[in-house]
């Protein structure tokens, strides 16, 4: 039995269903006009089928489709699916976008159970860079969770799919004809203000924080809350204090106390990854490093740097040489004095008469010699001392 092929929009052949929700159905299809390129086709259904409803839906679709088209073409590395086309057929609205081949974060966690801290930080940085751009375009995703984050197969980059901006079209149109408002959210990942139907731009930050916490602990949001609904932080969480502080602020229940923008979270993540300064402790007698540097700068010599290095060694050699010279000279002086005392003086030859005459004179030299004693050699070798 031959299976009938379902072709919509004239050239999109439906291959299989990717999922179904309150706002319609999502299909994987091939574009027959583009070498069977795989695309995602989203079909949206509405409650009312009056002409007024259809006109309003068409207006919103056109407006939001233009926003998604501009957004997907401005994104660097195309970390959101590229918008391809939208059309209306048989009073049904269809949106066509790029198909991202890869593994969802949900599938990755099913294999690994949990991710190490550095991978969680990379996850945060990838998704925050996307949220930063879409928030600047005044778009709220509204459904950040592991199922809507895909690790792209060709480069490993994380991409965000299933934007709530298009779901918002269905919500606005449907609520115009319903008494009960339809709210877009996923239990466990959406913050309180979103559950009340008033999503903020930092509601996506809360959802991403819960997603990162699940990736870090391996526990789903329901298992991370107590009976009152408050988050319980596991004692064995394998994360630094800095990352825990960032996550705590991301998942703060009060949106006023939460991070107000994705850019603010990125700033703190960059600071977290900076290398920490090493603290060096010194004894009390030592000056702090800053004081030492300041003192050295204040006492800088006026001698030029190029002149100082060749001259200083010469000065040292000269001083050392002169000191050695005088020390050696002083040591040699006693030897010179001793040599002069020990040598006998030449005797004069005198006549016999002069000798007899001199013997009759009082011997003054003998008297003087009695009063002169040699100094101890230790004080002045070779010299005499007067009593």
C-alpha positions, 0 to 999 in steps of 0.5 A, spaced: 500 500 500 502 506 497 503 511 503 500 518 500 505 524 501 503 530 505 505 536 501 503 543 504 505 550 501 506 547 495 513 544 496 514 542 503 513 534 504 512 532 511 516 527 513 514 526 521 511 529 527 516 532 532 511 534 537 504 537 539 502 542 543 496 547 545 498 551 540 499 546 534 503 541 531 511 541 529 513 537 523 520 535 520 519 536 512 523 537 506 523 543 501 522 540 494 525 546 491 531 546 495 534 539 494 530 536 499 533 541 505 530 539 511 526 544 515 521 545 521 514 546 519 510 549 525 502 549 524 498 553 529 491 552 530 486 557 533 479 557 537 475 562 532 475 561 525 471 567 524 474 572 519 475 577 524 480 572 528 483 570 521 485 577 520 488 578 527 492 572 527 494 574 520 496 581 522 500 578 528 503 573 524 506 578 519 509 582 524 512 577 529 515 573 522 518 579 520 521 580 527 524 573 527 527 574 520 531 580 522 533 576 529 535 570 525 539 573 520 543 578 525 545 572 530 552 571 530 554 563 528 546 562 527 545 560 534 537 560 533 534 557 527 534 561 521 527 563 519 525 561 512 518 563 510 510 563 513 504 562 509 497 561 510 493 555 507 486 553 508 485 558 514 491 555 517 498 558 519 504 555 518 511 557 520 518 554 516 524 555 519 531 551 519 532 544 522 538 544 527 541 537 527 544 535 533 542 532 540 538 536 545 540 538 552 535 533 555 538 527 551 545 529 553 543 529 561 540 522 560 547 520 558 551 523 563 547 525 568 550 531 570 555 536 567 562 539 570 562 546 572 566 548 566 561 545 561 555 548 565 559 555 565 559 554 557 552 552 557 550 559 560 555 563 556 552 560 550 545 561 552 546 568 555 549 571 549 542 569 545 538 571 550 542 578 550 540 579 543 533 577 543 531 581 549 534 587 545 529 586 540 524 586 546 522 578 545 521 573 551 523 566 549 518 564 555 520 556 554 527 555 556 528 548 558 533 542 556 528 540 551 529 547 547 537 547 547 540 543 542 547 542 541 549 543 534 552 536 531 557 540 526 560 545 531 558 543 538 554 550 539 548 550 543 542 553 540 535 555 542 529 553 539 521 553 539 521 561 541 515 563 545 514 569 540 510 565 535 506 561 541 504 568 543 501 570 537 496 564 538 495 566 545 493 573 544 489 571 538 485 565 542 485 569 549 480 574 545 475 569 544 476 566 551 474 568 558 480 564 561 487 566 559 492 561 556 499 562 559 505 559 556 510 556 561 513 549 563 512 547 570 519 547 574 522 552 569 518 558 569 518 563 575 512 566 579 510 572 575 510 568 568 505 563 572 501 569 573 501 571 566 506 577 566 512 574 564 518 579 564 525 579 560 529 576 566 523 570 566 528 567 561 534 568 566 530 564 571 528 558 567 536 558 564 538 558 572 534 552 573 536 549 567 543 550 569 542 547 576 539 541 573 545 540 569 550 541 575 546 536 580 543 531 575 536 533 579 530 535 575 527 542 578 521 538 582 526 534 586 530 541 588 524 544 591 521 543 598 514 543 600 513 550 600 516 551 593 523 554 595 529 551 592 533 546 596 541 547 594 544 540 595 550 539 600 554 535 595 553 540 589 560 540 585 561 547 584 565 553 586 562 558 591 562 564 585 558 559 581 553 558 586 552 565 588 551 567 580 545 561 580 542 563 586 541 570 583 539 567 577 533 563 580 531 568 585 523 568 586 523 576 586 524 578 579 526 585 582 532 582 586 534 577 580 539 579 574 535 584 570 539 582 564 543 577 560 548 582 560 549 583 567 550 575 568 555 575 563 559 580 566 559 576 573 561 570 569 567 573 566 569 575 573 568 568 575 573 566 570 579 571 571 585 568 575 585 570 582 591 574 585 596 570 590 596 573 597 603 573 599 605 574 607 611 577 609 614 578 616 612 584 620 619 587 620 619 587 612 615 593 608 609 591 604 611 591 597 608 597 595 612 601 600 618 598 598 617 600 590 615 607 593 621 607 597 626 605 591 622 610 586 624 616 591 631 614 592 633 613 585 640 615 583 641 621 579 647 617 576 645 615 569 643 607 568 648 606 562 654 609 566 652 606 573 654 599 571 661 600 568 663 605 573 661 601 580 666 595 579 672 600 578 670 604 584 670 597 588 676 595 585 680 601 587 678 602 594 679 594 595 686 595 592 688 601 596 686 598 602 690 592 601 696 596 599 696 600 605 695 594 609 701 590 606 705 597 607 704 597 614 706 590 615 712 591 612 714 597 616 717 593 622 721 589 618 724 595 615 726 598 622 728 591 625 733 591 619 736 598 620 737 597 628 740 590 627 746 592 622 752 595 626 754 602 624 761 603 621 766 604 627 771 610 626 778 609 627 781 614 632 788 616 634 791 613 641 791 620 644 784 622 642 782 615 645 785 616 652 783 623 652 775 621 651 776 616 656 778 621 662 771 625 660 765 623 664 761 617 660 754 621 658 752 616 654 753 610 659 748 614 663 743 615 658 743 608 656 741 606 663 735 610 662 733 607 655 730 601 655 727 597 648 720 597 647 716 591 647 716 588 640 709 587 640 708 594 641 713 597 636 718 592 634 725 595 633 724 602 637 726 604 644 721 607 649 723 612 654 722 611 662 
